[in-house]
Amino acid sequence: MNYYDSFAASDLRKYSLLRAIKMCGEGKRVGGIEGEVSQELCKRNQTATAGFIFPLGVPTGADVDRAERRALDATAGSGAIATILDPANFIDALRAKAVVMALGATVLPGLIGNLDLPREATVAAGSWEPDSTPAPAESNPTIDNVALTPKTCTVFTDLSRKFVLQSSLGAEQFVRDDLARVLGTELDRVALNGSGASNQPLGILQSAAQINALGTNGGTPAWSDVLGLQTGVGLGDADFGALGYVTSPAGRGVLANIVKAAGQRFIWETCAVADGRSADFCGGFPGYSTTNIPANLTKGTGTNLTALVYGNWRDLVIGMWGGGVEIIVDKFVGGGSNSATGTVRIVANLSVDIAIRHVQSFHFISDILTAGQPTS
C-alpha cells in the first residue's frame, strides 16, 4: 500500500504545491490536502520537517501542458500597464539530459534508515562425485552487502510574490517541473560521475568498474573497442537486463562519424523506431548522450577526452528516503528591497544514495579523443 491509498483521488487532484508554498511564506501551518499528505509521509517514513513534504508524482487530474517553456514573473510595462509573459513562449534554461532512469536504473523509493542490500559475492560450485563418496565436497556461496546511506541534495529557486499567488495550472506545473528537472539532472550527474566525497554518492566513472584504455594519451575508438565493452561485461556474467551505452555529445559526434568497417554503417546511429519517433543506438543497444558525461578529461598529454559507458543499468541502484521532496520556504530572501517585493526562496531537499550492485556490470572507455568536436 502506498500513501496515495489514504486519500481519495478527488482530493489528490486538488493538491497545489504553490498553495503550500504560499501558506509557508505567510508563516502558516500547511493545511488542507497538502498538509495531510505531508503528515502522512512524515508518519510513514519516521521523519519530521520544518516545511512540508512534497510527494513525487501527485496526480493533478488535468491535462497540463508539459512544455518546458514558462515565465517566472509578471513585470510592469510602459504606461504602468502590466506586461504578461506568456509561459508558452518563454525560453527555458538549458540543462543536461537525465538518462540513467531511461537506461533502466533500479529505483528504491520510500526507504527508512540505512539499507544493506545482500549480495552473493561468489556462487556455490557444483561437483560430480562417484556413488561411493560418502558426502559431496562442500562449496558455499559468499554473501556480502551493498550499503546505501542517505545523502541530501539541495536546490533552491527564488519566486516573486506575484508568482506564488498564481493559481493557474501552468504556474503550478512550472514549479513542479523545475524542481524535478534540477534534482533529476543532479541525481543523473552523480550516478554517472559522482566523486564519492563530501557527502556525494560515488558514480560509475569514479568506481571500480573496468576501464578499457585506448592509448597513452587517449585515442580514437574502433568498432572492436566498442564491442570490447560488451565482451568485458559478458565475461563478468553481467550481460543481461537493461543493457545500453551512454556518452557525451562530443563522444556521440565522434562515434557517429566512425564506420564499423569498410562499407558498413556507423558505430552510433539514429534510427526511426515508430510513429515518426527516432532513437539512438550504439553497438546494437540503446545509446544516450548527455553533458553529465565529462568531455574535458585528461590522460598523459591528451586533453578534452570523453567517456563511453556500457553496462547492465539495472545494477545501478538509486535509493530514495523520506517519500518525497522536503520543501522549506524562506520568506523575504536577502531582506532590503526583497522584503518589499515579497520574494521567497524555495529550498528543496532530496535524500538519496547510489550504489552499483556488481562492478562487473559496467565497462567504460575514458580516453576518447574529441578533436574536431565541440566540448562545451
C-alpha positions as CSV (number, residue, x, y, z in Angstrom):
1,M,0.0,0.0,0.0
2,N,1.4,3.4,-0.9
3,Y,0.5,6.8,0.7
4,Y,-2.0,7.6,-2.1
5,D,-4.3,4.9,-0.8
6,S,-5.0,7.0,2.3
7,F,-6.6,9.8,0.2
8,A,-9.5,10.0,-2.3
9,A,-8.4,10.6,-5.9
10,S,-10.7,13.7,-6.0
11,D,-8.7,15.2,-3.0
12,L,-5.3,14.4,-4.6
13,R,-6.4,16.2,-7.8
14,K,-6.8,19.4,-5.7
15,Y,-3.2,19.2,-4.4
16,S,-1.4,22.5,-5.1
17,L,2.3,23.0,-4.5
18,L,2.0,26.7,-4.9
19,R,-0.7,26.9,-2.2
20,A,1.5,25.0,0.2
21,I,4.4,27.4,-0.6
22,K,2.1,30.4,0.0
23,M,1.0,29.1,3.4
24,C,4.6,28.6,4.5
25,G,5.6,32.0,3.2
26,E,2.8,33.5,5.3
27,G,4.1,31.7,8.4
28,K,1.0,29.5,8.5
29,R,0.9,25.7,9.1
30,V,0.4,23.8,5.9
31,G,-3.2,22.6,5.9
32,G,-5.7,21.0,3.6
33,I,-4.8,18.1,1.4
34,E,-1.2,19.4,1.2
35,G,-0.8,19.2,4.9
36,E,-2.5,15.8,5.2
37,V,-0.2,14.3,2.6
38,S,2.9,15.8,4.3
39,Q,1.9,14.5,7.7
40,E,1.2,11.0,6.3
41,L,4.6,10.9,4.6
42,C,6.4,12.0,7.8
43,K,4.5,9.4,9.8
44,R,5.2,6.6,7.3
45,N,8.9,7.5,6.9
46,Q,9.5,8.4,10.5
47,T,10.8,11.9,9.7
48,A,10.0,15.5,10.7
49,T,10.2,18.7,8.7
50,A,10.2,22.4,9.3
51,G,8.4,22.9,6.0
52,F,6.4,20.2,4.2
53,I,7.0,17.0,2.2
54,F,6.0,17.2,-1.5
55,P,5.3,13.7,-2.7
56,L,6.8,12.6,-6.0
57,G,4.2,12.3,-8.7
58,V,1.0,13.5,-7.1
59,P,-1.8,13.3,-9.8
60,T,-3.4,16.6,-10.8
61,G,-6.3,15.3,-12.7
62,A,-5.6,17.8,-15.5
63,D,-4.1,17.6,-18.9
64,V,-1.3,20.1,-18.2
65,D,1.0,21.3,-20.9
66,R,4.3,19.7,-20.2
67,A,6.3,22.1,-22.3
68,E,9.5,23.3,-20.6
69,R,9.0,27.0,-21.6
70,R,7.4,29.2,-19.0
71,A,7.6,32.6,-17.3
72,L,8.8,33.3,-13.8
73,D,7.1,36.7,-13.2
74,A,4.9,39.4,-14.4
75,T,6.6,42.8,-14.9
76,A,5.4,46.4,-15.2
77,G,5.4,47.8,-18.8
78,S,5.4,51.3,-20.1
79,G,2.5,53.5,-19.0
80,A,2.0,51.4,-15.9
81,I,0.3,48.7,-18.0
82,A,1.1,45.2,-16.8
83,T,3.1,43.2,-19.4
84,I,2.3,39.5,-19.0
85,L,4.9,37.0,-20.1
86,D,3.3,34.1,-21.9
87,P,4.5,30.8,-20.3
88,A,4.2,29.0,-23.6
89,N,6.6,31.4,-25.2
90,F,9.2,31.9,-22.5
91,I,12.5,30.2,-23.2
92,D,13.6,27.7,-20.6
93,A,17.1,27.4,-19.3
94,L,19.0,24.5,-20.9
95,R,20.0,21.6,-18.7
96,A,21.9,18.3,-19.1
97,K,19.6,15.4,-20.1
98,A,18.9,12.9,-17.4
99,V,19.5,9.4,-18.8
100,V,20.1,6.8,-16.2
101,M,16.4,6.3,-15.5
102,A,15.7,5.9,-19.2
103,L,18.5,3.3,-19.4
104,G,16.8,1.2,-16.7
105,A,18.4,2.1,-13.3
106,T,16.7,0.4,-10.3
107,V,14.9,2.9,-8.0
108,L,14.1,2.0,-4.4
109,P,11.7,4.7,-3.0
110,G,10.4,5.3,0.5
111,L,13.5,4.0,2.4
112,I,13.8,4.3,6.2
113,G,17.2,4.3,7.8
114,N,20.4,2.9,6.3
115,L,19.9,-0.1,3.9
116,D,22.2,-3.0,3.3
117,L,21.4,-4.9,0.1
118,P,22.6,-8.5,0.4
119,R,24.7,-9.6,-2.5
120,E,26.0,-13.0,-3.5
121,A,29.7,-12.3,-4.0
122,T,30.7,-15.8,-5.0
123,V,28.4,-18.6,-6.0
124,A,28.4,-22.2,-4.9
125,A,30.1,-24.6,-7.4
126,G,28.7,-28.0,-8.3
127,S,30.8,-31.1,-8.1
128,W,30.5,-34.6,-9.7
129,E,31.0,-37.4,-7.2
130,P,31.1,-41.2,-7.5
131,D,28.4,-43.2,-5.7
132,S,31.0,-44.4,-3.3
133,T,31.7,-40.9,-2.0
134,P,30.2,-40.6,1.5
135,A,29.5,-36.8,1.1
136,P,29.9,-34.3,-1.7
137,A,32.6,-31.7,-1.5
138,E,31.5,-28.6,0.4
139,S,31.0,-25.4,-1.7
140,N,29.3,-22.5,-0.1
141,P,28.3,-19.1,-1.6
142,T,29.8,-16.0,-0.1
143,I,27.4,-13.2,0.9
144,D,28.3,-9.6,1.5
145,N,26.3,-6.3,1.4
146,V,25.9,-3.2,-0.7
147,A,25.4,-0.3,1.6
148,L,23.0,2.6,1.0
149,T,23.1,5.6,3.3
150,P,21.1,8.8,2.7
151,K,22.9,11.8,1.2
152,T,21.0,15.1,0.8
153,C,20.9,17.0,-2.5
154,T,19.7,20.6,-2.0
155,V,18.5,23.1,-4.7
156,F,16.7,26.4,-4.4
157,T,14.9,28.9,-6.5
158,D,13.6,32.4,-5.8
159,L,10.0,33.2,-6.7
160,S,8.3,36.6,-6.6
161,R,5.2,37.2,-4.5
162,K,3.1,37.6,-7.7
163,F,4.2,34.3,-9.0
164,V,3.4,32.5,-5.7
165,L,-0.1,34.0,-5.8
166,Q,-0.8,32.5,-9.2
167,S,-3.5,29.8,-9.3
168,S,-3.0,28.8,-13.0
169,L,-2.2,25.2,-13.9
170,G,0.8,26.5,-15.9
171,A,2.3,28.2,-12.9
172,E,1.7,25.2,-10.7
173,Q,3.3,22.8,-13.3
174,F,6.2,25.1,-13.8
175,V,7.3,24.9,-10.1
176,R,6.9,21.1,-10.1
177,D,8.8,20.6,-13.3
178,D,11.6,23.0,-12.4
179,L,12.3,21.3,-9.1
180,A,12.0,17.8,-10.7
181,R,14.4,18.7,-13.5
182,V,17.0,20.3,-11.3
183,L,17.0,17.4,-8.8
184,G,16.8,14.8,-11.6
185,T,19.7,16.4,-13.5
186,E,22.0,16.4,-10.5
187,L,21.0,12.9,-9.5
188,D,21.9,11.8,-13.0
189,R,25.3,13.5,-12.8
190,V,26.4,11.9,-9.6
191,A,25.1,8.5,-10.8
192,L,27.5,8.8,-13.8
193,N,30.4,10.8,-12.3
194,G,29.8,11.4,-8.6
195,S,33.1,11.8,-6.6
196,G,32.0,9.8,-3.6
197,A,33.5,12.5,-1.4
198,S,31.9,15.5,0.5
199,N,28.6,13.7,1.1
200,Q,28.3,12.9,-2.7
201,P,27.4,9.5,-4.0
202,L,30.0,7.5,-6.0
203,G,29.3,7.4,-9.7
204,I,30.2,4.8,-12.3
205,L,33.2,6.7,-13.8
206,Q,34.8,7.0,-10.3
207,S,34.0,3.5,-9.2
208,A,36.0,0.2,-9.6
209,A,34.2,-0.6,-12.9
210,Q,36.6,-1.9,-15.6
211,I,38.3,0.7,-17.8
212,N,39.2,-0.2,-21.3
213,A,42.0,2.1,-22.4
214,L,42.6,3.3,-25.9
215,G,46.2,4.7,-25.6
216,T,48.8,6.5,-23.5
217,N,47.4,9.9,-24.4
218,G,43.9,8.8,-25.5
219,G,42.8,7.6,-28.9
220,T,40.0,7.2,-31.4
221,P,37.8,4.2,-30.8
222,A,37.3,1.5,-33.4
223,W,34.4,-0.9,-33.7
224,S,36.4,-3.5,-31.8
225,D,36.8,-1.2,-28.9
226,V,33.0,-0.6,-28.6
227,L,32.5,-4.4,-28.9
228,G,35.2,-4.9,-26.2
229,L,33.0,-3.2,-23.7
230,Q,30.2,-5.7,-24.4
231,T,32.7,-8.6,-24.2
232,G,34.0,-7.3,-20.8
233,V,30.5,-7.2,-19.3
234,G,29.8,-10.6,-20.8
235,L,33.0,-12.1,-19.3
236,G,31.7,-10.9,-15.9
237,D,28.4,-12.8,-16.5
238,A,26.5,-9.5,-16.3
239,D,25.3,-9.1,-19.9
240,F,21.6,-9.3,-19.2
241,G,18.9,-6.9,-18.0
242,A,18.9,-3.3,-19.2
243,L,21.9,-3.0,-21.5
244,G,22.9,0.2,-23.1
245,Y,25.5,2.9,-23.8
246,V,25.9,6.5,-22.7
247,T,28.5,9.1,-23.7
248,S,28.8,12.9,-24.0
249,P,27.5,14.8,-27.0
250,A,31.2,15.1,-28.1
251,G,31.6,11.4,-27.8
252,R,28.4,10.8,-29.8
253,G,29.8,13.1,-32.6
254,V,33.0,11.0,-32.7
255,L,31.2,7.6,-32.8
256,A,28.6,8.8,-35.3
257,N,31.5,9.6,-37.7
258,I,33.3,6.2,-37.5
259,V,32.2,3.3,-39.6
260,K,32.3,-0.2,-38.2
261,A,34.3,-1.5,-41.1
262,A,34.7,-0.6,-44.8
263,G,31.4,-0.3,-46.5
264,Q,29.5,-0.8,-43.2
265,R,27.3,1.6,-41.1
266,F,28.5,4.0,-38.4
267,I,29.1,2.9,-34.8
268,W,26.5,5.4,-33.5
269,E,23.3,5.7,-35.4
270,T,19.9,7.5,-35.2
271,C,17.2,5.2,-36.4
272,A,13.4,5.6,-36.8
273,V,11.5,3.4,-34.3
274,A,7.8,4.1,-34.5
275,D,5.1,6.8,-35.0
276,G,7.7,9.2,-36.5
277,R,9.9,8.9,-33.5
278,S,13.6,8.1,-33.6
279,A,16.2,6.7,-31.2
280,D,19.9,6.4,-30.9
281,F,21.7,3.1,-31.0
282,C,25.3,2.1,-30.4
283,G,26.7,-1.3,-30.9
284,G,23.1,-2.6,-31.4
285,F,22.0,-1.3,-28.0
286,P,20.2,1.9,-26.9
287,G,22.5,4.9,-26.8
288,Y,22.2,8.1,-24.9
289,S,24.3,11.2,-24.8
290,T,24.4,13.8,-22.0
291,T,26.7,16.6,-20.8
292,N,26.7,14.8,-17.5
293,I,29.4,12.7,-19.1
294,P,32.5,14.9,-19.0
295,A,34.3,15.9,-22.2
296,N,37.3,17.6,-20.5
297,L,39.1,14.5,-19.2
298,T,42.9,14.3,-19.5
299,K,45.4,11.4,-19.9
300,G,49.1,11.8,-20.5
301,T,49.3,14.7,-22.9
302,G,45.8,14.2,-24.2
303,T,43.1,16.8,-23.3
304,N,39.4,17.2,-23.9
305,L,38.9,13.4,-23.7
306,T,35.5,11.9,-23.0
307,A,34.0,8.6,-21.9
308,L,31.7,5.9,-23.2
309,V,30.0,3.7,-20.7
310,Y,28.3,0.3,-21.4
311,G,26.6,-1.9,-18.9
312,N,23.6,-3.5,-17.3
313,W,21.9,-0.4,-15.9
314,R,19.6,-2.4,-13.6
315,D,22.6,-2.9,-11.4
316,L,22.8,0.8,-10.8
317,V,20.7,1.2,-7.7
318,I,19.2,4.6,-6.6
319,G,17.8,4.7,-3.1
320,M,15.4,7.5,-2.0
321,W,14.4,8.4,1.5
322,G,11.5,10.3,3.0
323,G,8.8,9.5,0.5
324,G,9.3,12.8,-1.4
325,V,11.0,16.1,-1.6
326,E,11.2,18.2,1.5
327,I,10.3,21.9,0.8
328,I,11.4,24.7,3.0
329,V,10.1,28.2,2.3
330,D,12.5,31.1,3.3
331,K,10.5,34.3,3.2
332,F,11.9,37.7,2.1
333,V,15.2,36.4,0.8
334,G,18.1,38.9,1.4
335,G,15.9,41.4,3.2
336,G,16.0,45.0,1.9
337,S,14.2,45.5,-1.4
338,N,13.3,41.8,-1.5
339,S,11.1,42.2,1.6
340,A,9.1,44.9,-0.2
341,T,8.5,42.6,-3.2
342,G,7.8,39.6,-1.1
343,T,10.4,37.3,-2.8
344,V,10.5,33.9,-1.3
345,R,13.2,31.2,-1.7
346,I,12.0,27.7,-2.2
347,V,14.6,25.2,-0.9
348,A,14.1,21.5,-1.9
349,N,15.9,18.7,-0.2
350,L,16.1,15.1,-1.6
351,S,17.8,12.4,0.3
352,V,19.3,9.7,-2.0
353,D,22.2,7.3,-2.4
354,I,23.6,5.4,-5.4
355,A,25.3,2.1,-5.4
356,I,26.5,-0.4,-8.0
357,R,25.4,-4.0,-7.3
358,H,28.2,-5.6,-9.3
359,V,31.1,-3.6,-10.7
360,Q,31.4,-6.3,-13.4
361,S,28.1,-4.9,-14.8
362,F,29.9,-1.8,-16.2
363,H,32.8,-1.3,-18.5
364,F,33.9,2.1,-19.9
365,I,36.4,3.9,-22.1
366,S,37.5,7.2,-20.6
367,D,40.1,8.5,-23.1
368,I,38.2,9.1,-26.3
369,L,39.8,12.0,-28.3
370,T,37.2,14.6,-29.2
371,A,39.3,16.5,-31.8
372,G,37.0,18.3,-34.2
373,Q,34.0,18.1,-31.8
374,P,32.7,21.0,-29.7
375,T,33.2,20.1,-26.0
376,S,31.2,22.9,-24.4
